[in-house]
């Protein structure tokens, strides 16, 4: 599958520094700052038991440096644990949200008429998508319930990476319902703040894909 024409043009003929617009320049500066801070954090400070504060790392990530934050995590901090889960969630959701914002402004601007038309075309596939999302949310809800039971009875716990992964795969609503129903993970930043961010990023990405007609192409290719 080929990239959209604006992306092909950007890759084949990248703009010079003086040709960058405000958003591109901001993302370049934020990404450079994020890369610098994370290299210092992971390569220079952490081996000696020191670190840059999570607030500073989180701010530079959320401000537009998420691409290089994700890169730094892939190089130095791939395994998601309780200690780094919030930073991982923040980096991934920020990357999606900034990516969608860039795509809306530089690739395929919002087209209300096309958006509504694409939604109508997708109606036959909506039922299948609803079933898939309900299954994902149900599985996630059960996983939260099992983990709560394990926590109460001091049993083996479901890793946070698994719970967050289920939410990323479409079970966010089930995860949020599980938090409220079982009073579970409500004090954990990666869940209390992370799940709403995951849901927001999923909705933003879906809105862009529908606006651009990408979802229609996928549905047609699957015979839906």
BAPA-511691 format. One record per residue: residue number from 1; residue in one letter; z, y, x of N, C-alpha, C in turn. Coordinates in Angstrom, 1 decimal, decimal comma, padded with zeros to 4 digits, m for minus. Each point is the difference from the previous one (the first is absolute). Layout:
REM BAPA-511691
{atom NUM 'A' {Z Y X} {Z Y X} {Z Y X}},
...
This chain:
REM BAPA-511691
{atom 1 'X' {000,0 m001,2 000,9} {000,0 001,2 m000,9} {000,0 001,2 000,9}},
{atom 2 'X' {m001,0 000,9 m000,2} {m000,1 001,2 000,8} {001,0 001,1 m000,4}},
{atom 3 'X' {000,3 000,9 000,9} {000,9 001,0 m000,3} {m000,7 001,1 m000,8}},
{atom 4 'X' {000,8 000,8 m000,8} {m000,7 001,1 m000,7} {m000,6 001,0 001,0}},
{atom 5 'X' {m001,1 000,6 m000,5} {m000,8 000,9 000,9} {000,8 001,0 000,8}},
{atom 6 'X' {001,0 000,7 m000,7} {000,8 001,0 000,8} {000,8 m000,6 001,1}},
{atom 7 'X' {000,5 m001,2 m000,1} {000,7 m000,7 001,0} {m001,0 m000,4 001,2}},
{atom 8 'X' {m001,2 m000,5 m000,4} {m001,0 m000,3 001,0} {m000,4 001,2 000,8}},
{atom 9 'X' {m000,2 001,1 m000,7} {m000,3 001,3 000,7} {001,1 000,4 001,0}},
{atom 10 'X' {001,2 m000,1 m000,5} {001,2 000,4 000,8} {000,1 m000,9 001,3}},
{atom 11 'X' {m000,3 m001,3 m000,1} {000,1 m000,9 001,1} {m001,1 000,2 001,0}},
{atom 12 'X' {m001,2 000,2 m000,6} {m001,2 000,1 000,9} {m000,1 001,4 000,7}},
{atom 13 'X' {000,6 001,0 m000,7} {m000,1 001,4 000,5} {001,3 000,7 m000,2}},
{atom 14 'X' {001,1 m000,4 000,8} {001,3 000,6 m000,2} {000,0 001,5 000,2}},
{atom 15 'X' {000,7 000,8 m000,8} {000,0 001,4 000,2} {000,7 000,4 001,3}},
{atom 16 'X' {m000,4 001,1 000,6} {000,7 000,6 001,2} {001,3 000,6 m000,5}},
{atom 17 'X' {000,9 000,3 000,9} {001,3 000,6 m000,4} {m000,2 001,2 m000,8}},
{atom 18 'X' {m000,9 000,9 000,4} {m000,2 001,3 m000,7} {m000,6 m000,2 m001,4}},
{atom 19 'X' {m000,6 m001,2 m000,3} {m000,6 m000,2 m001,3} {000,9 m000,6 m001,0}},
{atom 20 'X' {001,2 m000,4 000,4} {001,0 m000,6 m000,9} {000,4 001,0 m001,0}},
{atom 21 'X' {000,2 m000,5 m001,3} {000,5 000,9 m001,0} {001,5 m000,1 000,1}},
{atom 22 'X' {000,7 000,7 m000,9} {001,5 000,1 000,0} {000,7 m001,3 m000,1}},
{atom 23 'X' {m000,5 m000,8 m000,9} {000,7 m001,3 m000,2} {m000,2 m000,9 001,2}},
{atom 24 'X' {m001,2 m000,1 000,5} {m000,3 m000,8 001,2} {000,8 000,4 001,2}},
{atom 25 'X' {000,1 001,3 000,2} {000,8 000,6 001,1} {001,4 m000,4 m000,1}},
{atom 26 'X' {000,5 000,2 m001,3} {001,4 m000,4 m000,2} {000,3 m001,5 000,3}},
{atom 27 'X' {m000,9 m000,8 m000,5} {000,2 m001,5 000,2} {m000,1 m000,3 001,5}},
{atom 28 'X' {m000,8 000,7 000,7} {m000,2 m000,3 001,5} {001,3 000,4 000,7}},
{atom 29 'X' {000,6 001,2 m000,4} {001,2 000,5 000,7} {001,2 m000,9 m000,4}},
{atom 30 'X' {000,1 m000,4 m001,3} {001,1 m000,8 m000,4} {m000,1 m001,4 000,6}},
{atom 31 'X' {m001,2 m000,6 000,1} {m000,2 m001,3 000,6} {000,4 000,0 001,5}},
{atom 32 'X' {m000,4 001,1 000,7} {000,3 000,1 001,4} {001,5 000,1 000,2}},
{atom 33 'X' {000,6 000,8 m000,8} {001,5 000,2 000,1} {000,7 m001,3 m000,3}},
{atom 34 'X' {m000,5 m000,7 m001,0} {000,6 m001,3 m000,3} {m000,2 m001,0 001,1}},
{atom 35 'X' {m001,2 m000,1 000,5} {m000,2 m000,9 001,2} {000,9 000,3 001,1}},
{atom 36 'X' {000,1 001,3 000,4} {000,9 000,4 001,1} {001,4 m000,4 m000,2}},
{atom 37 'X' {000,6 000,3 m001,2} {001,3 m000,4 m000,3} {000,3 m001,5 000,0}},
{atom 38 'X' {m000,9 m000,7 m000,6} {000,2 m001,5 000,0} {m000,2 m000,6 001,3}},
{atom 39 'X' {m000,9 000,5 000,9} {m000,1 m000,6 001,3} {001,3 000,3 000,8}},
{atom 40 'X' {000,6 001,2 m000,2} {001,2 000,3 000,7} {001,1 m000,9 m000,5}},
{atom 41 'X' {000,1 m000,1 m001,4} {001,0 m000,8 m000,6} {000,0 m001,5 000,4}},
{atom 42 'X' {m001,2 m000,6 m000,1} {m000,1 m001,4 000,2} {m000,1 m000,4 001,5}},
{atom 43 'X' {m000,8 000,8 000,8} {m000,3 m000,4 001,4} {001,0 000,6 001,0}},
{atom 44 'X' {000,5 001,2 m000,3} {000,9 000,7 001,0} {001,5 m000,1 m000,4}},
{atom 45 'X' {000,4 000,1 m001,2} {001,4 000,1 m000,4} {000,6 m001,3 m000,4}},
{atom 46 'X' {m000,7 m000,7 m000,9} {000,6 m001,3 m000,5} {000,4 m001,0 001,0}},
{atom 47 'X' {m000,8 m000,2 001,1} {000,4 m001,0 001,0} {001,3 000,4 000,7}},
{atom 48 'X' {000,4 001,2 m000,1} {001,3 000,5 000,6} {001,1 000,2 m001,1}},
{atom 49 'X' {m000,2 m000,6 m001,2} {001,0 000,1 m001,0} {000,1 001,4 m000,7}},
{atom 50 'X' {m001,0 000,8 000,2} {m000,1 001,3 m000,6} {m001,1 000,1 m001,0}},
{atom 51 'X' {m000,1 001,1 m000,8} {m001,0 000,0 m001,0} {m000,2 001,5 m000,6}},
{atom 52 'X' {m001,2 000,2 m000,5} {m000,2 001,3 m000,7} {000,5 m000,3 m001,5}},
{atom 53 'X' {000,7 000,9 m000,6} {000,6 m000,2 m001,3} {m001,1 m000,3 m001,0}},
{atom 54 'X' {000,4 m000,9 m001,0} {m000,9 m000,4 m001,0} {m000,5 001,1 m000,9}},
{atom 55 'X' {000,8 001,1 m000,2} {m000,4 001,1 m000,8} {m001,2 000,7 000,6}},
{atom 56 'X' {000,0 000,2 001,4} {m001,1 000,6 000,6} {m001,3 m000,8 000,0}},
{atom 57 'X' {000,2 m001,3 000,2} {m001,2 m000,9 m000,1} {m000,5 m000,1 m001,4}},
{atom 58 'X' {000,9 000,0 m001,0} {m000,5 000,0 m001,4} {m000,7 001,2 m000,4}},
{atom 59 'X' {000,5 001,2 000,5} {m000,6 001,2 m000,4} {m001,5 000,1 000,6}},
{atom 60 'X' {m000,1 m000,3 001,2} {m001,3 000,1 000,6} {m001,0 m001,0 m000,6}},
{atom 61 'X' {000,5 m001,2 m000,4} {m000,8 m001,0 m000,7} {m000,5 000,6 m001,4}},
{atom 62 'X' {001,0 000,5 m000,8} {m000,3 000,4 m001,3} {m000,9 001,3 000,0}},
{atom 63 'X' {000,1 000,7 001,1} {m000,8 001,3 000,1} {m001,4 m000,2 000,4}},
{atom 64 'X' {m000,4 m001,2 000,2} {m001,5 m000,3 000,3} {m000,2 m000,8 001,2}},
{atom 65 'X' {001,1 m000,4 000,7} {m000,2 m000,8 001,2} {000,1 m001,5 m000,3}},
{atom 66 'X' {m000,3 m000,5 m001,2} {000,3 m001,4 m000,4} {m001,0 m000,9 000,7}},
{atom 67 'X' {m001,2 000,4 000,4} {m001,0 m000,9 000,6} {000,5 m000,4 001,4}},
{atom 68 'X' {000,5 000,9 000,8} {000,5 m000,4 001,3} {001,4 m000,6 m000,1}},
{atom 69 'X' {000,8 000,3 m001,1} {001,2 m000,7 m000,2} {m000,2 m001,5 m000,2}},
{atom 70 'X' {m001,0 m000,3 m000,9} {m000,3 m001,4 m000,3} {m000,5 m000,7 001,3}},
{atom 71 'X' {m000,8 000,7 000,8} {m000,5 m000,5 001,3} {001,2 m000,3 000,9}},
{atom 72 'X' {000,9 000,9 000,1} {001,2 m000,2 000,8} {000,8 m001,2 m000,4}},
{atom 73 'X' {000,1 m000,2 m001,3} {000,8 m001,1 m000,6} {m000,8 m001,3 000,4}},
{atom 74 'X' {m001,3 000,0 m000,1} {m000,7 m001,2 000,3} {000,1 m000,4 001,5}},
{atom 75 'X' {000,2 001,0 000,8} {000,1 m000,3 001,5} {001,4 m000,4 000,3}},
{atom 76 'X' {001,0 000,7 m000,5} {001,4 m000,2 000,5} {001,0 m000,5 m001,0}},
{atom 77 'X' {m000,4 000,0 m001,3} {001,1 m000,2 m001,0} {m000,6 m000,8 m001,2}},
{atom 78 'X' {m000,7 m001,1 000,2} {m000,8 m000,6 m001,1} {000,9 m000,7 m001,0}},
{atom 79 'X' {001,1 m000,6 000,4} {000,8 m000,8 m000,9} {000,9 000,9 m000,9}},
{atom 80 'X' {m000,2 m000,1 m001,3} {000,8 000,8 m000,9} {001,4 m000,6 m000,2}},
{atom 81 'X' {001,0 000,8 000,3} {001,4 m000,4 m000,1} {000,8 001,0 m000,9}},
{atom 82 'X' {001,2 m000,2 m000,3} {000,8 000,9 m000,8} {000,1 001,3 000,7}},
{atom 83 'X' {000,0 000,0 001,4} {000,2 001,3 000,7} {m001,3 000,8 000,0}},
{atom 84 'X' {m001,1 m000,5 000,0} {m001,3 000,8 000,0} {m000,8 m000,1 m001,2}},
{atom 85 'X' {000,5 m000,6 m001,1} {m000,8 m000,2 m001,2} {m000,4 001,4 m000,6}},
{atom 86 'X' {000,9 001,0 000,0} {m000,3 001,3 m000,6} {m001,1 000,6 000,8}},
{atom 87 'X' {000,0 000,0 001,3} {m001,0 000,6 000,8} {m001,3 m000,7 m000,2}},
{atom 88 'X' {m000,1 m001,3 m000,2} {m001,2 m000,7 m000,3} {m000,6 000,4 m001,3}},
{atom 89 'X' {000,9 000,0 m001,1} {m000,5 000,4 m001,3} {m000,5 001,4 000,0}},
{atom 90 'X' {000,8 000,9 000,6} {m000,4 001,5 000,0} {m001,4 000,1 000,8}},
{atom 91 'X' {m000,2 m000,7 001,1} {m001,2 000,1 000,7} {m001,2 m000,5 m000,8}},
{atom 92 'X' {000,1 m001,1 m000,7} {m001,1 m000,6 m000,7} {m000,3 000,8 m001,3}},
{atom 93 'X' {001,0 000,4 m000,7} {m000,3 000,8 m001,2} {m000,5 001,4 000,4}},
{atom 94 'X' {000,5 000,6 001,0} {m000,5 001,3 000,4} {m001,5 m000,1 000,5}},
{atom 95 'X' {m000,3 m001,1 000,7} {m001,4 m000,2 000,4} {m000,9 m000,1 m001,2}},
{atom 96 'X' {000,4 m000,8 m001,0} {m000,8 m000,1 m001,2} {m000,2 001,4 m000,7}},
{atom 97 'X' {001,1 000,7 m000,2} {000,0 001,2 m000,7} {m000,8 001,1 000,7}},
{atom 98 'X' {000,1 000,1 001,3} {m000,8 000,9 000,8} {m001,4 m000,4 000,0}},
{atom 99 'X' {m000,3 m001,3 000,1} {m001,3 m000,5 m000,1} {m000,7 000,3 m001,3}},
{atom 100 'X' {000,7 m000,2 m001,1} {m000,6 000,4 m001,3} {m000,2 001,5 m000,1}},
{atom 101 'X' {000,9 000,8 000,5} {m000,2 001,4 m000,1} {m001,2 000,4 000,8}},
{atom 102 'X' {m000,2 m000,6 001,2} {m001,2 000,3 000,8} {m001,2 m000,4 m000,7}},
{atom 103 'X' {000,0 m001,2 m000,5} {m001,2 m000,5 m000,7} {m000,4 000,8 m001,2}},
{atom 104 'X' {001,0 000,5 m000,8} {m000,3 000,8 m001,1} {m000,6 001,4 000,4}},
{atom 105 'X' {000,4 000,5 001,2} {m000,5 001,3 000,4} {m001,2 m000,1 000,9}},
{atom 106 'X' {m000,3 m001,1 000,6} {m001,1 m000,1 001,0} {m001,0 m001,0 m000,3}},
{atom 107 'X' {000,3 m001,0 m000,9} {m001,0 m001,1 m000,2} {m000,5 000,1 m001,5}},
{atom 108 'X' {000,9 m000,2 m000,9} {m000,4 000,0 m001,4} {001,0 000,8 m000,9}},
{atom 109 'X' {m000,3 001,3 m000,2} {000,8 000,9 m000,7} {000,3 m000,5 m001,4}},
{atom 110 'X' {001,1 000,4 m000,6} {000,3 m000,4 m001,4} {m001,1 000,3 m001,0}},
{atom 111 'X' {m000,4 m001,0 m000,8} {m001,0 000,2 m001,0} {000,5 m000,6 m001,3}},
{atom 112 'X' {000,6 000,9 m000,8} {000,6 m000,5 m001,3} {m000,9 m000,8 m000,9}},
{atom 113 'X' {m001,3 000,5 m000,1} {m000,9 m000,7 m000,9} {m000,3 m001,4 000,6}},
{atom 114 'X' {m000,2 m000,1 001,3} {m000,3 m001,3 000,6} {001,2 m000,9 000,0}},
{atom 115 'X' {001,2 000,6 000,1} {001,3 m000,8 000,0} {000,1 m000,7 m001,4}},
{atom 116 'X' {m000,2 000,8 m001,1} {000,2 m000,5 m001,3} {m001,1 m001,1 m000,3}},
{atom 117 'X' {m001,2 000,3 000,5} {m001,1 m000,9 m000,3} {000,3 m001,4 000,8}},
{atom 118 'X' {000,5 000,1 001,2} {000,3 m001,2 000,8} {001,1 m000,8 m000,7}},
{atom 119 'X' {001,0 000,8 m000,6} {001,1 m000,7 m000,7} {m000,5 m000,8 m001,1}},
{atom 120 'X' {m001,0 000,6 m000,8} {m000,5 m000,7 m001,1} {m000,8 m001,3 000,4}},
{atom 121 'X' {m000,7 000,1 001,1} {m000,8 m001,1 000,5} {001,0 m001,1 000,4}},
{atom 122 'X' {001,2 000,3 000,5} {000,9 m001,0 000,5} {000,9 m000,6 m001,1}},
{atom 123 'X' {m000,2 000,4 m001,2} {000,8 m000,6 m001,1} {000,0 m001,5 m000,1}},
{atom 124 'X' {m001,2 m000,7 000,2} {000,1 m001,5 000,0} {000,8 m000,6 001,1}},
{atom 125 'X' {000,1 000,7 001,2} {000,8 m000,5 001,1} {001,4 000,4 m000,1}},
{atom 126 'X' {000,4 000,9 m000,9} {001,4 000,5 m000,1} {000,9 m001,2 m000,4}},
{atom 127 'X' {m000,4 m000,9 m000,9} {000,9 m001,0 m000,4} {000,3 m000,9 001,1}},
{atom 128 'X' {m000,9 m000,4 000,8} {000,2 m000,9 001,2} {000,9 000,7 001,0}},
{atom 129 'X' {m000,2 001,3 000,2} {000,8 000,8 000,9} {001,4 000,1 m000,5}},
{atom 130 'X' {000,2 000,1 m001,3} {001,3 000,1 m000,6} {000,8 m001,3 000,2}},
{atom 131 'X' {m000,7 m001,1 m000,2} {000,6 m001,3 000,2} {000,5 m000,2 001,5}},
{atom 132 'X' {m000,9 000,4 000,9} {000,3 m000,1 001,4} {001,2 000,8 000,4}},
{atom 133 'X' {000,1 001,3 m000,5} {001,1 000,9 000,3} {001,3 m000,5 m000,7}},
{atom 134 'X' {m000,1 m000,6 m001,2} {001,1 m000,5 m000,7} {000,6 m001,2 000,8}},
{atom 135 'X' {m000,9 m000,9 000,5} {000,5 m001,1 000,8} {000,6 000,4 001,3}},
{atom 136 'X' {m000,6 001,0 000,7} {000,6 000,6 001,2} {001,4 000,6 m000,2}},
{atom 137 'X' {000,1 000,8 m001,1} {001,3 000,6 m000,4} {001,0 m001,0 m000,4}},
{atom 138 'X' {m000,4 m001,0 m000,7} {000,9 m001,1 m000,4} {000,6 m000,7 001,2}},
{atom 139 'X' {m000,9 m000,4 000,9} {000,4 m000,6 001,3} {001,0 000,8 000,7}},
{atom 140 'X' {m000,3 001,3 000,2} {000,8 000,9 000,7} {001,4 000,1 m000,7}},
{atom 141 'X' {000,0 000,1 m001,3} {001,3 000,1 m000,8} {000,8 m001,2 000,3}},
{atom 142 'X' {m000,6 m001,2 m000,1} {000,8 m001,2 000,3} {000,5 000,0 001,4}},
{atom 143 'X' {m000,8 000,4 001,0} {000,4 000,1 001,4} {001,2 000,9 000,2}},
{atom 144 'X' {000,0 001,1 m000,7} {001,2 000,9 000,1} {001,2 m000,6 m000,7}},
{atom 145 'X' {m000,2 m000,7 m001,1} {001,2 m000,7 m000,6} {000,5 m001,1 000,9}},
{atom 146 'X' {m000,8 m000,8 000,6} {000,4 m001,0 000,9} {000,8 000,6 001,2}},
{atom 147 'X' {m000,6 001,0 000,5} {000,7 000,6 001,2} {001,3 000,6 m000,4}},
{atom 148 'X' {000,2 000,6 m001,2} {001,3 000,5 m000,4} {001,0 m001,1 m000,1}},
{atom 149 'X' {m000,5 m001,1 m000,6} {000,9 m001,2 m000,2} {000,5 m000,5 001,4}},
{atom 150 'X' {m001,0 000,0 001,0} {000,3 m000,5 001,3} {001,0 001,0 000,7}},
{atom 151 'X' {m000,1 001,3 m000,3} {000,9 000,9 000,6} {001,4 m000,1 m000,5}},
{atom 152 'X' {000,1 m000,3 m001,3} {001,3 m000,2 m000,6} {000,7 m001,2 000,5}},
{atom 153 'X' {m000,8 m001,1 000,2} {000,6 m001,3 000,3} {m000,1 m000,3 001,5}},
{atom 154 'X' {m000,3 001,1 000,8} {m000,1 m000,2 001,5} {m000,9 m001,1 000,4}},
{atom 155 'X' {m001,2 000,0 m000,6} {m001,0 m001,0 000,4} {m001,1 000,6 000,8}},
{atom 156 'X' {m001,0 m000,8 000,4} {m001,1 000,5 000,8} {m000,8 001,0 m000,8}},
{atom 157 'X' {m000,3 001,2 000,6} {m000,6 001,1 m000,7} {m001,5 000,0 000,2}},
{atom 158 'X' {m000,7 000,5 m001,0} {m001,4 000,2 000,1} {m000,3 001,3 000,9}},
{atom 159 'X' {m000,7 m000,2 001,0} {m000,3 001,2 001,0} {m000,5 001,2 m000,8}},
{atom 160 'X' {000,4 001,2 000,5} {m000,4 001,2 m000,6} {m001,6 000,1 000,1}},
{atom 161 'X' {m000,5 m000,5 001,1} {m001,5 000,1 000,1} {m000,7 m000,8 m001,1}},
{atom 162 'X' {000,6 m001,1 m000,5} {m000,6 m000,7 m001,0} {000,1 000,7 m001,4}},
{atom 163 'X' {001,1 000,6 m000,2} {000,2 000,8 m001,3} {m001,0 001,2 000,0}},
{atom 164 'X' {000,0 000,7 001,1} {m000,9 001,1 000,1} {m001,5 m000,4 m000,1}},
{atom 165 'X' {m000,3 m001,1 000,7} {m001,4 m000,6 m000,1} {m000,4 m000,3 m001,4}},
{atom 166 'X' {000,9 m000,6 m000,8} {m000,3 m000,3 m001,4} {m000,3 001,3 m000,8}},
{atom 167 'X' {000,7 001,1 000,3} {m000,2 001,2 m000,6} {m001,4 000,6 000,4}},
{atom 168 'X' {m000,3 m000,1 001,3} {m001,3 000,5 000,5} {m001,2 m000,8 m000,6}},
{atom 169 'X' {000,3 m001,2 m000,4} {m001,1 m000,8 m000,5} {m000,1 000,1 m001,6}},
{atom 170 'X' {000,6 001,0 m000,5} {m000,1 000,3 m001,4} {001,2 m000,2 m000,9}},
{atom 171 'X' {001,1 m000,4 000,6} {001,2 m000,2 m000,7} {001,0 001,1 000,0}},
{atom 172 'X' {m000,5 001,2 000,2} {001,0 001,2 000,1} {000,8 000,2 m001,3}},
{atom 173 'X' {m000,6 m000,1 m001,1} {000,7 000,2 m001,3} {001,1 m001,1 m000,2}},
{atom 174 'X' {m000,3 m001,2 000,4} {000,9 m001,1 m000,1} {001,2 000,3 001,0}},
{atom 175 'X' {m000,3 000,5 001,2} {001,0 000,3 001,0} {000,9 001,1 m000,5}},
{atom 176 'X' {m000,5 001,1 m000,6} {000,8 001,1 m000,5} {000,8 m000,5 m001,2}},
{atom 177 'X' {m000,5 m000,9 m000,9} {000,7 m000,5 m001,1} {001,2 m000,9 000,5}},
{atom 178 'X' {m000,3 m000,8 001,1} {001,0 m000,8 000,6} {001,1 000,8 000,6}},
{atom 179 'X' {m000,3 001,1 000,6} {001,1 000,9 000,5} {000,9 000,5 m001,1}},
{atom 180 'X' {m000,6 000,4 m001,1} {000,8 000,5 m001,1} {000,8 m001,1 m000,7}},
{atom 181 'X' {m000,7 m001,1 m000,3} {000,6 m001,1 m000,8} {001,1 m000,7 000,8}},
{atom 182 'X' {m000,2 m000,3 001,3} {000,9 m000,8 000,7} {000,9 000,9 000,9}},
{atom 183 'X' {m000,2 001,4 m000,1} {000,8 000,9 000,9} {m000,1 m000,4 001,4}},
{atom 184 'X' {m001,2 m000,3 000,4} {m000,3 m000,5 001,4} {m000,8 000,9 000,8}},
{atom 185 'X' {000,3 000,3 001,2} {m000,7 000,8 001,0} {000,0 001,5 m000,4}},
{atom 186 'X' {000,8 000,4 m000,9} {000,0 001,3 m000,5} {000,5 001,0 001,0}},
{atom 187 'X' {000,7 m000,4 001,0} {000,5 000,9 001,0} {m000,8 m000,1 001,3}},
{atom 188 'X' {m001,1 m000,8 000,0} {m000,8 m000,2 001,2} {m001,2 001,0 m000,1}},
{atom 189 'X' {m000,1 000,8 001,0} {m001,0 001,1 000,0} {m001,4 m000,6 m000,2}},
{atom 190 'X' {m000,3 m001,1 000,7} {m001,3 m000,6 000,0} {m000,4 m000,4 m001,4}},
{atom 191 'X' {001,0 m000,3 m000,9} {m000,3 m000,4 m001,4} {000,2 001,2 m000,9}},
{atom 192 'X' {001,1 000,7 000,1} {000,3 001,1 m001,0} {m001,1 001,1 000,1}},
{atom 193 'X' {m000,5 000,3 001,2} {m001,0 000,9 000,2} {m001,4 m000,6 000,3}},
{atom 194 'X' {000,1 m001,2 000,6} {m001,2 m000,6 000,4} {m000,9 m000,6 m001,2}},
{atom 195 'X' {000,7 m000,6 m001,0} {m000,8 m000,5 m001,1} {m000,7 001,1 m000,8}},
{atom 196 'X' {000,6 001,1 m000,3} {m000,7 001,1 m000,7} {m001,2 000,5 000,9}},
{atom 197 'X' {000,2 000,0 001,3} {m001,1 000,5 000,9} {m001,1 m001,1 000,0}},
{atom 198 'X' {000,3 m001,2 000,0} {m001,0 m001,1 m000,1} {m000,8 000,1 m001,3}},
{atom 199 'X' {000,7 000,2 m001,1} {m000,6 000,1 m001,3} {m001,0 001,2 000,0}},
{atom 200 'X' {000,5 001,2 000,5} {m000,8 001,2 000,1} {m001,2 m000,2 000,8}},
{atom 201 'X' {000,1 m000,7 001,2} {m001,2 m000,2 000,8} {m001,0 m001,0 m000,6}},
{atom 202 'X' {000,6 m001,0 m000,7} {m000,9 m000,9 m000,7} {m000,8 000,7 m001,1}},
{atom 203 'X' {000,7 000,8 m000,8} {m000,7 000,7 m001,1} {m001,0 001,0 000,6}},
{atom 204 'X' {000,3 000,7 001,1} {m000,9 001,0 000,6} {m001,3 m000,7 000,5}},
{atom 205 'X' {000,2 m001,2 000,7} {m001,1 m000,7 000,5} {m000,9 m000,5 m001,2}},
{atom 206 'X' {000,7 m000,6 m001,0} {m000,8 m000,4 m001,2} {m000,8 001,1 m000,6}},
{atom 207 'X' {000,6 001,2 m000,1} {m000,7 001,1 m000,6} {m001,2 000,4 000,8}},
{atom 208 'X' {000,1 000,0 001,3} {m001,1 000,3 000,9} {m001,1 m001,1 m000,2}},
{atom 209 'X' {000,3 m001,2 000,0} {m001,0 m001,1 000,0} {m000,7 000,0 m001,4}},
{atom 210 'X' {000,7 000,3 m001,0} {m000,6 000,2 m001,3} {m000,9 001,2 000,0}},
{atom 211 'X' {000,4 001,1 000,5} {m000,7 001,2 000,0} {m001,3 m000,2 000,8}},
{atom 212 'X' {000,0 m000,7 001,1} {m001,1 m000,2 000,9} {m000,9 m001,1 m000,5}},
{atom 213 'X' {000,4 m000,8 m001,0} {m000,8 m001,1 m000,5} {000,1 m001,3 000,7}},
{atom 214 'X' {000,9 000,0 001,0} {000,2 m001,2 000,9} {000,5 m001,2 m000,8}},
{atom 215 'X' {001,0 000,3 m000,9} {000,5 m001,1 m000,8} {m001,1 m000,6 m000,9}},
{atom 216 'X' {m000,9 000,8 m000,5} {m001,1 m000,5 m000,8} {m000,9 m001,0 000,8}},
{atom 217 'X' {m000,2 000,4 001,2} {m000,9 m000,9 000,9} {000,7 m001,3 000,2}},
{atom 218 'X' {001,3 000,0 000,3} {000,8 m001,2 000,2} {000,0 m000,9 m001,3}},
{atom 219 'X' {000,2 000,7 m001,1} {000,0 m000,8 m001,3} {m001,3 m000,6 m000,3}},
{atom 220 'X' {m001,1 000,7 000,3} {m001,3 m000,5 m000,3} {m000,3 m001,2 001,0}},
{atom 221 'X' {000,4 000,1 001,2} {m000,3 m001,0 001,0} {000,8 m001,3 m000,4}},
{atom 222 'X' {001,1 000,2 m000,7} {000,8 m001,2 m000,4} {m000,4 m000,5 m001,4}},
{atom 223 'X' {m001,0 000,7 m000,6} {m000,5 m000,5 m001,3} {000,9 000,4 m001,1}},
{atom 224 'X' {000,8 001,1 000,1} {001,0 000,4 m001,0} {m000,6 001,1 m000,9}},
